Amino acid sequence: MSKINFDKLSYREIEQRYIDNNIQGQYRFRNAEEVKDVFGWDFRSIRGMKELSEADEELAEKLICNYLNGWGLGQRHEQRPMSIKKESKWFKVTFKDNGYSYLYFNGSIG
């Protein structure tokens, strides 16, 4: 898939990418594959993901999708995860802009 500059796409063009990939209704990601289909990047390959157990990888995938779903369609592509680290009650996820969030195992975000 060629790299797409989402900053140059209109809201309608971004929305159409979700529709084309059969992510309709509330445009909520259910898994990493849907994120990859829309944005062209796969957060399952970020630094630190391979160090997680299979169960933690599955939980991290759900939590990252939940995090992305909390953003509007025009901003989600800017929230690209770059690394993940498991801590006591959360995953610390660092993003492309060097910001980070704590994704708690219970689904909350800090």
C-alpha positions in Angstrom: 0.0 0.0 0.0 1.4 3.4 -0.9 1.8 6.0 1.8 -1.2 8.3 2.0 -1.0 11.9 3.3 -4.1 12.1 5.4 -3.5 15.7 6.2 -4.4 16.5 2.5 -7.6 14.4 2.5 -11.0 15.9 3.2 -13.1 14.5 6.0 -15.3 12.8 3.3 -12.3 11.2 1.7 -11.1 9.8 5.1 -14.6 8.6 5.8 -14.7 6.8 2.4 -11.6 4.8 3.4 -13.5 3.4 6.4 -16.5 2.6 4.1 -14.3 1.0 1.5 -12.8 -1.2 4.2 -16.3 -2.2 5.6 -15.8 -0.2 8.9 -19.2 1.5 8.9 -21.6 2.9 11.5 -19.5 4.6 14.2 -16.3 3.9 12.2 -14.8 2.1 15.2 -11.8 -0.1 14.8 -12.2 -3.6 16.1 -8.6 -4.9 15.5 -5.2 -3.9 14.2 -5.9 -5.3 10.8 -8.6 -2.7 10.3 -6.2 0.0 11.4 -3.7 -1.2 8.9 -6.3 -1.3 6.1 -7.3 2.3 6.7 -4.0 3.9 7.6 -1.4 1.6 6.0 0.6 1.0 9.2 0.5 -2.0 11.5 0.9 -1.2 15.2 1.4 -4.9 16.0 5.1 -4.4 14.9 5.9 -1.4 17.2 8.9 -1.6 19.5 8.1 -3.6 22.6 5.2 -5.6 21.2 7.2 -8.7 20.7 8.3 -8.7 24.4 4.6 -9.1 25.4 3.0 -12.4 26.1 0.3 -13.5 23.6 -2.4 -12.6 26.0 -0.9 -9.1 26.6 -0.5 -8.6 22.9 -4.3 -9.3 22.4 -5.2 -6.9 25.3 -2.8 -4.2 23.9 -4.4 -4.5 20.5 -7.9 -4.0 22.0 -6.7 -1.1 24.1 -4.9 0.7 21.2 -8.0 0.3 19.0 -10.1 1.7 21.9 -7.7 4.6 22.2 -7.8 5.4 18.5 -11.6 5.2 18.5 -11.6 8.0 21.1 -10.3 10.4 18.4 -12.3 11.9 15.6 -11.8 10.6 12.1 -9.7 13.6 11.1 -7.2 13.1 14.0 -6.9 9.3 14.4 -4.1 9.0 11.8 -2.0 11.5 13.9 -2.1 9.1 16.9 0.4 6.5 15.5 1.8 4.3 18.2 5.6 3.8 18.0 6.4 1.7 21.2 4.7 -0.1 24.0 5.9 -1.1 27.5 4.0 -3.2 30.0 4.0 -1.7 33.5 2.2 -2.7 36.7 -1.4 -1.9 35.8 -1.1 -0.4 32.3 0.7 -0.3 29.0 2.7 2.9 28.4 2.3 3.7 24.7 4.5 6.3 23.0 3.2 8.0 19.9 4.9 9.4 16.8 4.8 12.9 18.2 6.7 11.6 21.3 3.7 12.0 23.5 2.5 9.0 25.5 -0.6 7.6 27.2 -1.2 5.0 29.8 -3.6 2.4 28.6 -4.9 0.7 31.7 -5.8 -3.0 31.6 -9.4 -2.1 32.7 -9.8 0.0 29.5 -9.4 3.5 30.9 -6.8 5.9 29.5 -4.5 8.1 31.5 
